[in-house]
């Protein structure tokens, strides 16, 4: 009897040491630099405190970083200068600790770079991402609408509440703990009030996306960003384009996109500097809508790049116009709104997988059960883009 009591007490002590103080599981990885020289390890703790990270590169010694602060939302940047190796890490805040997790360092050329993209995660109703995980991507990007809205979880008009994004992390914890994640904005990611059927007196969307920018540490202004992987000469450019027909009203969702605007000038300047790259534009709005703006001024920017990826509707699509390739992808299936230059369209939920080898870009449009709905190979030589 005494032995049983002792064993029970020891078990309770071990439980308290490992779990009683709090187990950190809400962890996500992002990049705040314009290249993969560093990664940001982000996490949420139950109580405010310091931010501590231990990490190991392959079989090297363990490194330790501590930031003296009193916060519950933590962001710690670590260098990832070595390629083709795994990185192990763990985090802590006070007595709260995480398990040890791992992420892949980026590959070196001529190995294969794998990038997965998803759209409309916020409306996909707990999608099965097991096939995406099996594709073993080095990087996970989105095409907007990562959460359904902010106001239902946070209250009307609240701009800095991150609870909807924490729920996103909770939906696939192991994926976020092991794969760098770089989302782009959709209108629902900044919706702070119910939209209604008429223009209200107050803004429905927080155009500055305060909660999103507080939660995800991303490059540049965060609501727009670019990220280049030099070994593969690929550059991703994320735009804030969604519901542009509501611009100038209390339903306005995105930053200015018109001629002379900061966003448009920034995009065109990046295009001019990226002439030797595979340039991939990411946006939430329908591509046809944007390329018809201002007598095609946006389309001229598109033509300086390689492909344009959108998360506008609940369907998968490939379109081609004047040598530019356009894709739409969504985890949720629904109505079809085909591009006037559509070559393939499917109302099934799915994701995209980009495979980059040397100067070849392969775009695979995949259903959630892993079936390839469309496969497009582009030999990227400046000015030559052949599917």
KEMIVEX-519050 format. One record per residue (C-alpha): residue number from 1; residue in one letter; chain; x, y, z. Coordinates in Angstrom, 3 decimals. Layout:
N
   seq   type   mol          x          y          z
   NUM      a     A          X          Y          Z
...
END
This chain:
387
   seq   type   mol          x          y          z
     1      x     A      0.000      0.000      0.000
     2      x     A      2.820      2.415      0.952
     3      x     A      4.664      1.559     -2.278
     4      x     A      1.559      2.343     -4.320
     5      x     A      1.149      5.701     -2.566
     6      x     A      4.805      6.569     -3.202
     7      x     A      4.489      5.656     -6.905
     8      x     A      1.313      7.701     -7.160
     9      x     A      2.984     10.715     -5.533
    10      x     A      6.027     10.432     -7.821
    11      x     A      3.746     10.206    -10.863
    12      x     A      1.884     13.296     -9.723
    13      x     A      5.155     15.210     -9.255
    14      x     A      6.319     14.239    -12.759
    15      x     A      2.952     15.303    -14.176
    16      x     A      3.165     18.677    -12.433
    17      x     A      6.730     19.241    -13.677
    18      x     A      5.887     18.374    -17.290
    19      x     A      2.332     19.563    -17.677
    20      x     A      1.064     21.319    -14.596
    21      x     A      2.838     24.561    -15.435
    22      x     A      1.500     24.497    -18.964
    23      x     A      2.453     22.709    -22.164
    24      x     A      3.081     25.069    -25.073
    25      x     A      1.541     23.623    -28.237
    26      x     A      0.358     26.698    -30.163
    27      x     A      3.520     27.219    -32.224
    28      x     A      3.883     28.489    -35.791
    29      x     A      6.859     29.319    -37.999
    30      x     A      7.126     32.357    -40.295
    31      x     A      9.729     34.467    -42.085
    32      x     A     10.109     38.187    -41.364
    33      x     A     13.078     38.618    -43.712
    34      x     A     12.914     38.821    -47.516
    35      x     A     14.952     35.633    -47.832
    36      x     A     15.241     32.373    -45.864
    37      x     A     18.342     33.380    -43.877
    38      x     A     16.221     33.481    -40.686
    39      x     A     13.032     31.910    -39.433
    40      x     A     10.690     33.250    -36.752
    41      x     A      9.479     30.817    -34.098
    42      x     A      6.145     32.101    -32.783
    43      x     A      4.077     30.788    -29.882
    44      x     A      1.325     31.608    -27.417
    45      x     A      1.808     31.139    -23.674
    46      x     A     -0.894     31.079    -21.011
    47      x     A      0.917     33.611    -18.841
    48      x     A      3.151     36.583    -19.745
    49      x     A      6.873     36.109    -19.511
    50      x     A     10.187     35.828    -21.336
    51      x     A     10.671     34.259    -24.760
    52      x     A     13.216     31.408    -24.766
    53      x     A     14.262     29.203    -27.672
    54      x     A     16.747     26.337    -27.784
    55      x     A     17.686     25.059    -31.229
    56      x     A     20.101     22.612    -32.808
    57      x     A     21.257     22.348    -36.455
    58      x     A     21.679     18.715    -37.433
    59      x     A     24.048     17.172    -34.858
    60      x     A     25.647     20.467    -33.828
    61      x     A     25.642     21.963    -30.359
    62      x     A     22.451     23.438    -28.950
    63      x     A     22.014     27.236    -29.116
    64      x     A     19.937     29.281    -26.681
    65      x     A     18.206     32.638    -27.220
    66      x     A     16.298     34.509    -24.522
    67      x     A     14.384     37.763    -24.863
    68      x     A     13.561     39.517    -21.599
    69      x     A      9.931     40.620    -21.907
    70      x     A      6.484     40.149    -20.392
    71      x     A      4.244     38.933    -23.246
    72      x     A      1.988     36.024    -24.109
    73      x     A      2.493     36.308    -27.887
    74      x     A      6.113     35.450    -28.670
    75      x     A      8.259     35.950    -31.795
    76      x     A     11.911     34.876    -31.829
    77      x     A     14.057     34.971    -34.965
    78      x     A     16.861     32.429    -35.417
    79      x     A     19.390     32.060    -38.279
    80      x     A     18.956     29.129    -40.699
    81      x     A     22.030     29.532    -42.869
    82      x     A     22.710     25.834    -43.394
    83      x     A     20.780     23.987    -46.099
    84      x     A     19.680     20.374    -46.540
    85      x     A     19.602     19.800    -42.765
    86      x     A     16.899     19.493    -40.128
    87      x     A     16.615     21.981    -37.287
    88      x     A     15.362     20.869    -33.853
    89      x     A     13.917     23.440    -31.460
    90      x     A     11.927     23.882    -28.275
    91      x     A     10.505     26.972    -26.568
    92      x     A      9.646     28.102    -23.065
    93      x     A      8.010     30.959    -21.200
    94      x     A      8.544     30.770    -17.457
    95      x     A      7.467     27.284    -16.349
    96      x     A      5.590     26.676    -19.611
    97      x     A      7.512     24.506    -22.057
    98      x     A      7.069     22.862    -25.437
    99      x     A      8.111     19.496    -26.745
   100      x     A     11.022     19.368    -29.193
   101      x     A      9.926     19.937    -32.805
   102      x     A     11.781     19.938    -36.123
   103      x     A     11.638     21.782    -39.421
   104      x     A     13.546     21.290    -42.661
   105      x     A     16.240     23.665    -43.786
   106      x     A     15.724     24.793    -47.377
   107      x     A     17.296     22.604    -50.060
   108      x     A     20.260     23.621    -52.165
   109      x     A     20.117     23.657    -55.936
   110      x     A     19.847     21.325    -57.895
   111      x     A     17.656     19.568    -55.336
   112      x     A     13.891     20.033    -55.534
   113      x     A     12.092     22.886    -53.772
   114      x     A      8.473     22.046    -52.807
   115      x     A      5.936     24.746    -51.941
   116      x     A      2.274     24.131    -51.066
   117      x     A     -0.473     26.752    -51.432
   118      x     A     -3.999     26.795    -50.015
   119      x     A     -6.913     29.202    -50.309
   120      x     A    -10.071     29.833    -48.250
   121      x     A     -8.912     27.846    -45.227
   122      x     A    -11.306     29.832    -43.052
   123      x     A    -14.348     28.415    -44.829
   124      x     A    -13.103     24.900    -45.570
   125      x     A    -14.649     23.212    -42.488
   126      x     A    -11.639     21.318    -41.077
   127      x     A    -10.113     20.105    -44.350
   128      x     A     -8.121     16.868    -44.409
   129      x     A     -4.572     18.011    -45.192
   130      x     A     -2.937     14.594    -44.862
   131      x     A     -2.059     14.455    -48.572
   132      x     A     -0.512     17.924    -48.422
   133      x     A      1.583     16.782    -45.443
   134      x     A      2.713     13.731    -47.442
   135      x     A      3.964     16.083    -50.161
   136      x     A      6.473     17.259    -47.524
   137      x     A      6.612     20.961    -48.527
   138      x     A      9.471     23.216    -47.503
   139      x     A      7.090     26.180    -47.296
   140      x     A      3.317     26.642    -46.953
   141      x     A      1.702     29.750    -48.477
   142      x     A     -1.918     30.861    -48.593
   143      x     A     -4.121     32.804    -50.988
   144      x     A     -6.139     34.632    -48.342
   145      x     A     -9.241     34.134    -46.162
   146      x     A     -7.304     32.150    -43.596
   147      x     A    -10.078     32.623    -40.991
   148      x     A    -13.853     33.161    -41.375
   149      x     A    -13.831     36.605    -39.673
   150      x     A    -12.642     38.355    -36.512
   151      x     A    -15.840     39.679    -34.948
   152      x     A    -17.531     36.377    -34.034
   153      x     A    -14.662     35.365    -31.737
   154      x     A    -13.511     38.853    -30.707
   155      x     A    -16.592     41.085    -30.647
   156      x     A    -17.802     43.824    -32.987
   157      x     A    -15.179     46.386    -33.947
   158      x     A    -12.229     44.772    -32.118
   159      x     A     -9.097     45.107    -34.257
   160      x     A     -6.261     43.515    -32.278
   161      x     A     -7.799     40.194    -31.195
   162      x     A     -5.812     37.176    -32.456
   163      x     A     -8.131     34.389    -31.278
   164      x     A     -9.324     33.432    -34.812
   165      x     A     -5.699     32.930    -35.898
   166      x     A     -4.978     30.825    -32.802
   167      x     A     -7.904     28.618    -33.799
   168      x     A     -6.306     28.242    -37.225
   169      x     A     -3.080     27.057    -35.563
   170      x     A     -5.052     24.612    -33.418
   171      x     A     -6.625     23.083    -36.535
   172      x     A     -3.287     21.589    -37.699
   173      x     A     -0.726     21.945    -34.879
   174      x     A      1.910     19.529    -36.188
   175      x     A      1.869     21.177    -39.622
   176      x     A      2.449     24.643    -38.177
   177      x     A      5.135     23.360    -35.779
   178      x     A      7.181     21.880    -38.636
   179      x     A      6.538     23.974    -41.778
   180      x     A      7.241     27.692    -42.348
   181      x     A      3.944     29.459    -43.031
   182      x     A      3.467     32.696    -44.967
   183      x     A     -0.165     33.764    -45.431
   184      x     A     -1.571     36.585    -47.522
   185      x     A     -4.631     38.658    -46.725
   186      x     A     -8.208     38.046    -47.776
   187      x     A    -11.132     40.240    -46.784
   188      x     A    -12.272     37.861    -44.024
   189      x     A     -8.885     38.057    -42.287
   190      x     A     -9.706     41.651    -41.316
   191      x     A    -13.509     41.562    -40.957
   192      x     A    -14.385     43.222    -37.633
   193      x     A    -18.143     43.623    -38.165
   194      x     A    -20.970     41.807    -39.884
   195      x     A    -21.204     42.961    -43.490
   196      x     A    -24.976     43.308    -43.861
   197      x     A    -26.864     44.190    -47.046
   198      x     A    -26.291     47.956    -47.018
   199      x     A    -23.308     50.184    -46.365
   200      x     A    -23.131     50.691    -42.565
   201      x     A    -21.983     53.889    -40.859
   202      x     A    -18.782     52.221    -39.585
   203      x     A    -16.081     50.350    -41.444
   204      x     A    -16.685     46.597    -41.672
   205      x     A    -13.011     45.740    -42.249
   206      x     A     -9.804     46.790    -40.527
   207      x     A     -7.882     47.671    -43.676
   208      x     A     -4.609     47.866    -41.740
   209      x     A     -5.103     44.233    -40.592
   210      x     A     -3.816     44.937    -37.079
   211      x     A     -4.548     41.456    -35.644
   212      x     A     -3.039     39.640    -38.637
   213      x     A      0.127     41.749    -38.506
   214      x     A      0.414     41.307    -34.738
   215      x     A      0.114     37.529    -35.048
   216      x     A      2.182     36.707    -38.158
   217      x     A      5.676     38.130    -38.402
   218      x     A      6.146     38.675    -42.153
   219      x     A      8.479     40.775    -44.345
   220      x     A      8.002     44.384    -45.499
   221      x     A      4.694     45.941    -44.400
   222      x     A      3.252     42.475    -43.652
   223      x     A     -0.049     43.323    -45.354
   224      x     A      2.082     43.175    -48.513
   225      x     A      5.399     41.363    -48.674
   226      x     A      7.910     39.680    -50.941
   227      x     A     10.082     36.655    -50.266
   228      x     A     12.941     35.421    -52.434
   229      x     A     14.700     32.046    -52.323
   230      x     A     17.999     32.858    -54.089
   231      x     A     19.190     29.287    -54.702
   232      x     A     16.164     28.689    -56.923
   233      x     A     15.792     32.216    -58.342
   234      x     A     12.173     32.369    -57.199
   235      x     A     10.418     35.418    -55.777
   236      x     A      6.942     35.479    -54.233
   237      x     A      5.086     38.795    -54.147
   238      x     A      2.034     39.016    -51.873
   239      x     A     -0.571     41.690    -52.645
   240      x     A     -3.509     43.003    -50.650
   241      x     A     -6.206     42.762    -53.319
   242      x     A     -9.726     41.655    -52.448
   243      x     A    -13.272     42.932    -53.063
   244      x     A    -11.942     45.864    -55.040
   245      x     A    -15.476     46.816    -56.162
   246      x     A    -16.105     48.047    -52.585
   247      x     A    -13.170     50.455    -52.590
   248      x     A    -14.086     53.861    -51.137
   249      x     A    -17.078     52.592    -49.126
   250      x     A    -17.494     51.290    -45.566
   251      x     A    -17.169     47.833    -47.140
   252      x     A    -13.645     48.612    -48.350
   253      x     A    -11.364     45.678    -47.542
   254      x     A     -7.937     46.325    -49.057
   255      x     A     -5.293     48.992    -49.445
   256      x     A     -5.330     51.336    -52.416
   257      x     A     -4.471     49.621    -55.689
   258      x     A     -5.083     52.477    -58.136
   259      x     A     -2.592     54.259    -60.351
   260      x     A      0.018     56.063    -58.238
   261      x     A     -0.840     54.107    -55.069
   262      x     A      1.904     52.795    -52.804
   263      x     A      0.911     49.200    -53.450
   264      x     A      0.914     49.407    -57.219
   265      x     A      4.185     51.321    -57.453
   266      x     A      5.829     48.892    -55.036
   267      x     A      4.664     45.932    -57.175
   268      x     A      5.944     47.392    -60.426
   269      x     A      9.289     48.323    -58.842
   270      x     A      9.742     44.779    -57.566
   271      x     A      8.953     43.406    -61.007
   272      x     A     11.652     45.547    -62.564
   273      x     A     14.213     44.276    -60.045
   274      x     A     13.244     40.592    -60.417
   275      x     A     13.907     40.109    -64.107
   276      x     A     16.058     36.993    -63.625
   277      x     A     13.647     35.343    -61.203
   278      x     A     10.678     33.048    -61.386
   279      x     A      8.185     35.636    -60.133
   280      x     A      4.975     34.354    -58.541
   281      x     A      2.263     36.864    -57.671
   282      x     A     -0.127     35.980    -54.826
   283      x     A     -3.493     37.676    -54.374
   284      x     A     -7.016     37.025    -53.126
   285      x     A     -8.984     38.854    -55.842
   286      x     A    -10.004     37.305    -59.170
   287      x     A     -7.153     37.751    -61.647
   288      x     A     -9.392     38.794    -64.534
   289      x     A    -10.823     41.646    -62.433
   290      x     A     -7.358     43.000    -61.619
   291      x     A     -5.850     42.692    -65.087
   292      x     A     -8.742     44.675    -66.595
   293      x     A     -8.144     47.648    -64.277
   294      x     A     -6.929     50.985    -65.695
   295      x     A     -6.750     49.777    -69.290
   296      x     A     -4.588     46.815    -68.329
   297      x     A     -1.935     48.596    -66.267
   298      x     A     -1.868     45.796    -63.699
   299      x     A     -1.753     43.234    -66.516
   300      x     A      1.480     44.807    -67.749
   301      x     A      2.973     44.055    -64.344
   302      x     A      1.682     40.484    -64.477
   303      x     A      3.417     40.011    -67.821
   304      x     A      6.757     40.859    -66.202
   305      x     A      6.322     37.829    -63.933
   306      x     A      5.810     34.114    -64.407
   307      x     A      2.455     33.083    -62.894
   308      x     A     -0.370     34.674    -60.880
   309      x     A     -2.075     32.696    -58.100
   310      x     A     -5.465     33.706    -56.649
   311      x     A     -7.801     32.463    -53.935
   312      x     A    -10.888     34.276    -55.173
   313      x     A    -13.569     31.561    -55.377
   314      x     A    -14.288     28.061    -54.165
   315      x     A    -12.828     26.237    -57.160
   316      x     A     -9.618     25.193    -58.923
   317      x     A     -8.814     26.853    -62.263
   318      x     A     -6.107     27.388    -64.842
   319      x     A     -6.346     30.267    -67.331
   320      x     A     -3.924     31.747    -69.844
   321      x     A     -3.981     35.145    -71.520
   322      x     A     -1.245     36.839    -73.551
   323      x     A      1.385     34.414    -72.332
   324      x     A      0.613     34.823    -68.620
   325      x     A     -0.594     31.819    -66.620
   326      x     A     -3.282     32.289    -63.960
   327      x     A     -4.335     29.798    -61.292
   328      x     A     -7.067     29.813    -58.644
   329      x     A     -7.142     27.405    -55.716
   330      x     A     -9.443     26.748    -52.755
   331      x     A     -9.666     24.165    -49.986
   332      x     A    -13.435     24.668    -50.075
   333      x     A    -15.549     23.530    -53.025
   334      x     A    -18.394     25.676    -54.311
   335      x     A    -19.699     27.815    -57.163
   336      x     A    -17.680     28.429    -60.313
   337      x     A    -16.772     31.908    -61.571
   338      x     A    -14.620     31.105    -64.611
   339      x     A    -12.032     33.460    -66.002
   340      x     A    -12.912     34.483    -69.548
   341      x     A     -9.642     32.838    -70.620
   342      x     A    -10.169     29.684    -68.562
   343      x     A     -8.576     26.473    -69.854
   344      x     A     -9.540     24.187    -66.953
   345      x     A    -11.948     24.651    -64.053
   346      x     A    -13.104     22.250    -61.345
   347      x     A    -15.455     22.806    -58.417
   348      x     A    -13.605     20.386    -56.153
   349      x     A    -11.691     21.528    -53.086
   350      x     A     -7.935     21.205    -53.297
   351      x     A     -4.520     22.831    -53.077
   352      x     A     -1.515     23.585    -55.265
   353      x     A      1.970     22.125    -55.118
   354      x     A      4.827     23.974    -56.797
   355      x     A      7.950     22.000    -57.671
   356      x     A     11.028     23.987    -58.691
   357      x     A     14.071     22.295    -60.185
   358      x     A     16.785     24.368    -61.857
   359      x     A     14.791     26.642    -64.192
   360      x     A     11.705     24.440    -64.396
   361      x     A      8.506     25.260    -62.512
   362      x     A      5.875     22.541    -62.224
   363      x     A      2.402     23.473    -60.960
   364      x     A      0.287     20.604    -59.687
   365      x     A     -3.368     21.259    -58.873
   366      x     A     -4.384     18.550    -56.436
   367      x     A     -7.606     17.463    -54.774
   368      x     A     -7.613     16.858    -51.028
   369      x     A     -7.421     13.106    -51.642
   370      x     A     -4.177     13.619    -53.563
   371      x     A     -5.514     13.270    -57.117
   372      x     A     -3.803     15.535    -59.661
   373      x     A     -6.521     17.644    -61.335
   374      x     A     -4.084     19.493    -63.564
   375      x     A     -0.322     19.554    -64.072
   376      x     A      1.557     22.360    -65.862
   377      x     A      5.280     22.491    -66.575
   378      x     A      6.815     25.865    -67.342
   379      x     A     10.351     26.160    -68.665
   380      x     A     11.244     29.530    -67.276
   381      x     A     13.715     31.406    -69.451
   382      x     A     13.062     35.127    -69.385
   383      x     A     10.276     35.651    -71.947
   384      x     A      9.676     31.928    -72.529
   385      x     A      6.762     30.481    -70.572
   386      x     A      5.350     27.298    -72.092
   387      x     A      2.832     25.130    -70.209
END
